[in-house]
Amino acid sequence: MIECTTFFKFFIDLEFVVCLFCSNLSCAGIQTVREKSLLKLTTFGFCISRFNGRYELVKGMQSRGIPIDGIGFQTHISNSFLASIPSMERNLRRFTALDLDVHITELDVRACDKSSTCDAAALETQAAVYEGLLRMCLGIPRCKVFEMWGFTDRHTWITSFQNPTHKNEMPLPFDMDYATKPCFKSMLGVMMGCDLMNRWSCVKFF
C-alpha cells in the first residue's frame, strides 16, 4: 500500500491541477469555462494528512489568484466511518471558512466485508452513518450537494472493487430487490424534519 502522505503529495504536485483551475488565457479555453461555470476540485480519502494536503493546496491556489469555488469529497466508506463523522465535519468547515462550497459525492457505505455479515445490526449501523452524514451536510450552510453513488445494491461498483468474492456488501439505500433499507428510512426521517423553507437541499432530495 502507498502511505497516505506520500500518495497525496504526489497527486497535488501535478501541474495539471493548477492548469485546470488557472484563469489566464495560457490555459486553452479555461477563461471561457470560468465565465460560464463554477470550478470545483473533487478528491478522495479521509485520513488527516490528505485533509491537510487538500487544505494547503486550496489555500495556495487562492493566494496565487487561481479561481476555485468549491471542493467535493468522494465518500466511499464503510460502517466503521461512523466514529469519524465529527472529524469530517470539522474539516469540511475548514474549507467553508475559505469561502468554498463543499460537496459530498459518490457516497456509498459498505455494510459488511469478507469477514463480517450484513445482518440487521450492520444495516442499522449503516443507517446511522447515512443519517449522520446527511445531518452533517444540512448543518453546514455551504454543503450544497449530497450525492449517492447509485441507489440499489443490484447495481453497484462495490461488487467488483476490492471485493474478490463479489459479495453483496449492501452499500446503497435500496436492496437488490429495490426494497428500502434502514438507511433510506433514516435519511427520510432527517429530510422530513428539516426546514423546507431554508434548505434547498431538502426539496432537491425528493
C-alpha positions as CSV (number, residue, x, y, z in Angstrom):
1,M,0.0,0.0,0.0
2,I,1.1,3.6,-0.7
3,E,1.4,5.6,2.5
4,C,-1.2,8.3,2.6
5,T,1.0,11.4,2.9
6,T,3.3,10.2,0.1
7,F,0.5,9.4,-2.3
8,F,-1.3,12.7,-1.7
9,K,1.9,14.7,-2.1
10,F,2.5,13.0,-5.5
11,F,-1.1,13.9,-6.5
12,I,-1.1,17.5,-5.6
13,D,2.3,18.2,-7.1
14,L,1.0,17.5,-10.6
15,E,0.9,20.7,-12.7
16,F,-2.3,19.9,-14.4
17,V,-4.2,20.5,-11.2
18,V,-3.1,24.1,-11.3
19,C,-3.6,24.5,-15.0
20,L,-7.2,23.3,-14.9
21,F,-8.0,26.0,-12.4
22,C,-5.9,28.9,-13.7
23,S,-7.7,31.9,-15.1
24,N,-5.2,33.3,-17.6
25,L,-5.5,32.6,-21.3
26,S,-2.4,30.5,-21.5
27,C,-4.5,27.5,-20.4
28,A,-6.5,26.8,-23.5
29,G,-10.1,27.8,-23.2
30,I,-10.1,28.0,-19.4
31,Q,-11.2,31.7,-19.3
32,T,-14.3,30.8,-21.3
33,V,-15.0,28.0,-18.9
34,R,-14.5,30.3,-15.9
35,E,-17.0,32.8,-17.2
36,K,-19.8,30.2,-17.6
37,S,-19.1,27.6,-14.8
38,L,-18.1,27.1,-11.2
39,L,-14.7,25.5,-10.8
40,K,-14.6,22.7,-8.1
41,L,-11.9,20.2,-7.1
42,T,-13.0,16.7,-6.4
43,T,-10.8,14.5,-4.2
44,F,-11.0,11.3,-2.2
45,G,-9.7,9.8,1.0
46,F,-10.3,10.9,4.6
47,C,-7.0,10.5,6.5
48,I,-5.8,13.6,8.3
49,S,-2.7,14.1,6.0
50,R,-5.0,14.1,2.9
51,F,-7.3,16.7,4.5
52,N,-4.3,18.8,5.4
53,G,-2.8,18.4,2.0
54,R,-6.0,19.5,0.2
55,Y,-6.4,22.4,2.6
56,E,-2.9,23.7,1.9
57,L,-3.4,23.1,-1.9
58,V,-6.5,25.2,-1.9
59,K,-5.0,28.0,0.2
60,G,-2.0,28.1,-2.2
61,M,-4.3,28.3,-5.2
62,Q,-6.2,31.2,-3.6
63,S,-3.0,33.0,-2.7
64,R,-1.9,32.8,-6.3
65,G,-5.2,34.1,-7.6
66,I,-6.2,30.7,-9.1
67,P,-10.0,30.6,-9.0
68,I,-11.8,27.7,-7.1
69,D,-15.4,27.8,-6.0
70,G,-15.7,24.5,-4.1
71,I,-14.3,21.1,-3.2
72,G,-16.0,17.7,-3.5
73,F,-15.3,14.7,-1.4
74,Q,-15.8,11.3,-2.9
75,T,-17.2,9.3,0.0
76,H,-16.7,5.6,-0.5
77,I,-16.7,4.3,3.1
78,S,-17.9,1.5,5.4
79,N,-19.8,1.3,8.7
80,S,-16.5,1.9,10.6
81,F,-16.7,5.5,9.4
82,L,-19.4,6.3,11.9
83,A,-17.0,7.5,14.6
84,S,-15.2,9.7,12.0
85,I,-18.2,11.9,11.1
86,P,-17.4,14.6,13.7
87,S,-13.8,14.8,12.4
88,M,-15.1,15.1,8.8
89,E,-17.4,17.9,9.8
90,R,-14.6,19.9,11.4
91,N,-12.5,19.5,8.3
92,L,-15.3,20.5,5.9
93,R,-15.9,23.6,8.0
94,R,-12.2,24.5,7.5
95,F,-12.9,24.6,3.7
96,T,-16.1,26.6,4.0
97,A,-14.1,29.1,6.1
98,L,-12.0,29.6,2.9
99,D,-15.3,30.8,1.2
100,L,-15.7,27.5,-0.6
101,D,-18.8,25.2,-1.2
102,V,-18.3,21.6,-0.1
103,H,-19.9,18.6,-1.8
104,I,-20.5,15.1,-0.5
105,T,-20.1,13.0,-3.7
106,E,-20.1,9.3,-4.7
107,L,-21.4,8.2,-1.3
108,D,-21.8,4.6,-0.6
109,V,-21.4,2.7,2.7
110,R,-20.3,-0.9,2.8
111,A,-22.4,-2.6,5.5
112,C,-20.1,-5.6,5.7
113,D,-16.9,-7.2,4.2
114,K,-15.5,-10.6,3.6
115,S,-15.1,-11.3,7.3
116,S,-18.5,-10.0,8.5
117,T,-22.2,-10.3,7.8
118,C,-24.7,-7.8,6.5
119,D,-27.1,-8.6,9.3
120,A,-29.8,-6.5,10.9
121,A,-27.3,-4.9,13.3
122,A,-24.9,-4.0,10.4
123,L,-27.8,-2.4,8.5
124,E,-28.8,-0.3,11.5
125,T,-25.2,0.9,11.8
126,Q,-25.2,1.7,8.1
127,A,-28.3,3.7,8.7
128,A,-26.6,5.7,11.4
129,V,-23.7,6.5,9.1
130,Y,-26.0,7.8,6.3
131,E,-28.1,9.7,8.8
132,G,-25.1,11.3,10.4
133,L,-23.6,12.4,7.1
134,L,-26.8,13.9,5.9
135,R,-27.3,15.8,9.2
136,M,-23.8,17.0,8.9
137,C,-24.3,18.3,5.4
138,L,-27.6,20.0,6.2
139,G,-25.9,21.6,9.2
140,I,-23.2,23.2,7.1
141,P,-24.7,26.1,5.0
142,R,-22.1,25.8,2.3
143,C,-22.6,22.0,1.9
144,K,-24.5,22.2,-1.4
145,V,-24.5,18.5,-2.7
146,F,-25.3,15.2,-1.0
147,E,-24.9,12.6,-3.8
148,M,-25.0,8.8,-3.6
149,W,-23.1,6.6,-6.0
150,G,-26.2,4.7,-7.1
151,F,-29.4,3.7,-5.3
152,T,-29.7,0.0,-5.4
153,D,-27.4,-2.9,-4.3
154,R,-28.3,-4.6,-7.5
155,H,-26.1,-2.2,-9.5
156,T,-23.0,-1.0,-7.6
157,W,-19.3,-0.9,-8.4
158,I,-18.7,-2.3,-4.9
159,T,-19.5,-5.7,-6.2
160,S,-16.2,-5.7,-8.2
161,F,-13.9,-3.3,-6.4
162,Q,-11.7,-4.7,-3.6
163,N,-14.2,-7.5,-3.4
164,P,-12.7,-10.6,-4.8
165,T,-15.7,-12.9,-4.0
166,H,-18.2,-10.3,-5.4
167,K,-20.0,-10.4,-2.1
168,N,-23.1,-8.2,-1.7
169,E,-21.9,-5.7,0.8
170,M,-25.2,-3.8,0.6
171,P,-23.8,-0.2,0.3
172,L,-26.8,1.6,-1.0
173,P,-30.3,2.7,0.2
174,F,-32.3,0.1,-1.7
175,D,-31.6,-3.7,-1.6
176,M,-31.2,-5.9,-4.7
177,D,-35.0,-6.3,-4.9
178,Y,-35.4,-2.5,-4.8
179,A,-36.9,-2.5,-1.3
180,T,-36.0,0.3,1.0
181,K,-33.4,-0.4,3.7
182,P,-33.0,1.2,7.2
183,C,-30.6,3.8,5.8
184,F,-33.3,5.1,3.4
185,K,-35.7,5.4,6.3
186,S,-33.2,7.1,8.5
187,M,-32.4,9.7,5.8
188,L,-36.1,10.2,5.0
189,G,-36.6,10.9,8.7
190,V,-33.9,13.6,8.6
191,M,-35.5,15.2,5.5
192,M,-39.0,15.2,6.9
193,G,-37.7,17.0,10.0
194,C,-35.7,19.7,8.2
195,D,-36.7,23.3,7.4
196,L,-38.0,23.2,3.9
197,M,-38.1,27.0,3.6
198,N,-34.4,27.5,4.4
199,R,-32.6,24.5,3.0
200,W,-33.0,24.0,-0.8
201,S,-31.4,20.6,-0.5
202,C,-34.4,19.3,1.5
203,V,-36.5,19.9,-1.6
204,K,-33.9,18.6,-4.0
205,F,-33.6,15.3,-2.2
206,F,-37.0,14.3,-3.5
